[in-house]
């Protein structure tokens, strides 16, 4: 029997803060105080995680002490270069500047060996994903030939509200305007996952898997996943972030839950490593 803890994996969605940010906030005790690269690389080695994909926040105050997009990207490059081949990243955006300014900075960044796409977090930007603000960014992604990853976990009080900043319905709207852009829907659309079923997108399991099992149980979660194309699901955790787990228990809990789902060997290989390798060309 295959055990998820033992097989090679790529975590398609994690968060780290640069060392300079940790040093500037020595008394922090929230989940991001765990987001130390040295701690995470030890977990990768312990759990056979071959590579991890750094996801950004669209908030330069979290990822730099200069509070600029250029500083954020410089910090990310430094983290990727520290452990070559172990980390890659999705580029950040700054909602405090115009879409044209964001695109100019992204044009300067790509191509860069460490960056594999662009991240949009509508709930952090406070801008609906289908707002025209994001159209130039999608146009640029098509021009550059890179995917866009979109945070999509509508807040708990808006579980079934299609008007949420990041709802799958809104993602579908902008995807219909930009049909040639590959999109990763992070967190599988949260509890609005049914609105994702007919979308030509990819999906990561970050943050949401423990919440599905808590809400639906193991067997119904297995059936839920099988309603998606197994070639389009990525293993991902959102480490060290979770709505239901402490940072220190995320990986162990994920592996236990995935073992309980009783996926086939072929499905396990696809979700654990092959799908994201193919998607990002790793």
N, C-alpha and C positions, 0 to 999 in steps of 0.2 A: 504493500500500500504506500502511495506517495504521501509524504508529509510536507506541507508548505514550508515549514521551518528549514527543511534540508535542501530544497531545490534552489537552483539559481533563479534570481528574480531581478527585475528593475522596478524600483518604486517611482511611478510616473508623476508623483505630486507630493513634494515635501517643502518645508520652509526652514531656512536658516537665516540668522541675523549675523552681519559682519562683526568681527571682533571689536572694531571701534565703537559700535553701537552698544555692545555689552559693557565695554569699559566705561562708556558715558552714563550707563544706567546700572551701577553696581548693586543697588538695592531692589531691583525689579524681582518680583516673585510670581509673575504670571506665567502662562504656558510658554511665552516666548523666551523666558529666561532659560528654558531647556534647549532652545534652538541654537546650540553651540556646535560648530562643525566637528570639533574633536570628539565630542560625545556621539554625534551621529555616525561618523566614520567607524567608530567602535561597534555600533549597532549593525552597520552594514556588514562588517567582517564577521560578526557573531551569527548573523542570520542569512548569510549567503546572498546578500543584495549586491549585485554586480555593479549597478549604476543607480543614480537617483537624479530626478529632474527637479531643479529648483523653480518654484513658482513664486511670482512676485505679487505685490499687494496693491499696486496703483496708489501708493502712499509713500512718497520719498522720505517722510519723517521716520518711517519704520526701518528703512534700509540704508540710511547714511546719517552722518552728523552735519553734512553741508546742506541737506534737504533739497538736493537737485537730482534730476534724472541722470545726468552725466556721472555724478558721484555714486549713485545706485549701481549703474552698470559697471563702473570701475571696480566697485566692491565685489560684485558678482564674478567678474573676470578673475579677480584675485582668489576667490574661493575655489573656482574651477581649476585654476592653475596650480593651486596648492596640492591637489590630488588629481593629477591628469588622467582623464578617461573615466573618472568615477562620478563626476558631476557635470551635468549640462543644465541649461536654463531657458526659460521663456522670458523675453524682454519685458521691461516695465513700461508703464505710461504714467504721466503726471496730469491729473484732471485740472490742475491749476493753470495749465497753459493751453493754447489752442490746439486743435487736432493737427493743424498744419505744422506747428512747432514740434509736436510729438513725432510726426512723420519725418520731419527733417532730422531729428536726432536718431530715429530708427534707421533711416537711410545711411547715416554715418556709422551705425553699429553693425549693420549687415553688409557683406557676409562676415561672420565671426564664428570661429570653430566651436565656441562654447554655447552659442545661442541657437536654438532650434525652432523658435516660434515667438508669438506675442501673447501676453496675458491681459485679459480684460476682467476686472472685478467690479461689476456695476454697482454693487451695494456699497463698496468703498468710494467709488467715484461720485455716487449720488446721481448718476446719469443712466437713464433706462438704456438697456443694451440696444434697443431698436431706435434710439434717438439718432438724428442725422449727424450728431457730433462724431459718431463712430464710423460713419461711411468712409471718410478718407483713410481711416486705419485699415478697414477691410480692403479698400482699393489698393493700398500699399502692400498688404499681405499677399494679394493676388499677384501683384507685380514682382514681389520678391520670391514668390513661390514657397511661403512659409505658412504654417497653420496658426490659428488663433485658439487659445484655450479660454473658456468663459466660465467664471464662477456661476454656478446655478444651484443654489440651495436656498430657496425662499424661506425667510425667517418663519419660525414656528407659528406665529399668529397669522401668517399669510400663506400657510401650507397650500391652500387650494385657491389662492388669489392670482389669476393670470396677469394682474396689473403690477405684481412685484417687479422691481428693477431687473431681476435676473431670471424671470420665469421662462420656461421652455417656449411658451407661446410667443414671447417677445424675441427670443433667440431665433425662432422659426421665421419671424418677420424679417429680420436682417439677413438671415441666410437666403431667403427668397430674393433679396436684392443683390446678393453676392454669391451666386451659385457655384463659382469656381474656387471658393476659399474652403479649405479643409478646416473643420471645427471640432474641437474637443469640448464636450459638455462635462465640466467637472462636477463631481458629486452626483452624477446621473440625473440631475434635475431635482434632487431631493425627493420630496413626497409628491411632486408633480411628474413623476417618471412616466406615467402613462401618456403624457403629452409628447414624450420623446420617441415613442415607438416607431413612428413613421418618418423620423427625421434622418436625413443623410449625414450622420455625424458619428463621432467616436465618443466613448464614455469612460470616465475613470471612476474607480470605486472609493476614492478618497473621502474620508470622514463618514460617509453614508452607510457603509456595510453594517457596522454594529447597530445603527439606528433602525435599519430595515429588519434585522433579526429581532430586535427588541419589540418592534411594532407588529411584525407579521409572523415571527417564528422562523425556524430554520427551513422547513419544507416549503413554505410559501415564498421565502426569499430565493430559494433555488429555482422555483418555478418562475419567479419574477425575472431572474437573470436569463433564463432560457427564452424569454420573450424577446430578448435582444439578439443581435448577430454576435456570436461568440468571437468573431474575427475583429470586433470593434470595441472590446472591453479591455481596459488596462488595469492591472494591479496597481493600487495607489493607496496611500494611507492618510495624507495631510499632516503627517508628523511635524511638530508635536501638538497639533491642534485636533480637538475632538469636542463634540457636543455631549458626549456621554462617557468618555474615558479619560483617565489621567495620562499625561504624556508617557510615564514610565511603563504603562501596560498596553500601549497601542499595538506594538508589533506582536507580542504574544497573543493578544486577543484576536487580532486579525487572522493569524495563522490557525488558531483553534477554530474560528468560525469558518474559514475556508476549508479546513479539513472536514468539518461537519457537513458541508454542502455536497460532498460526494460527487464532485465533477469528474468527468472522464480524464484519462491521462492526456489526451489530445487537447481538451479544453483547458486543463491546468497549464500546459506548456504555452498555449496561445496567450492566456490571460497573464501569466506570470512574467513572460519575457518576449515571446515572439512577436506579438501584435505591436508593441511599442517599438521594438527594434525595427520592424518593417516600416512603421509609420514615420519614424524620425530618421531612418537610415543610420542607425547606430552600429 
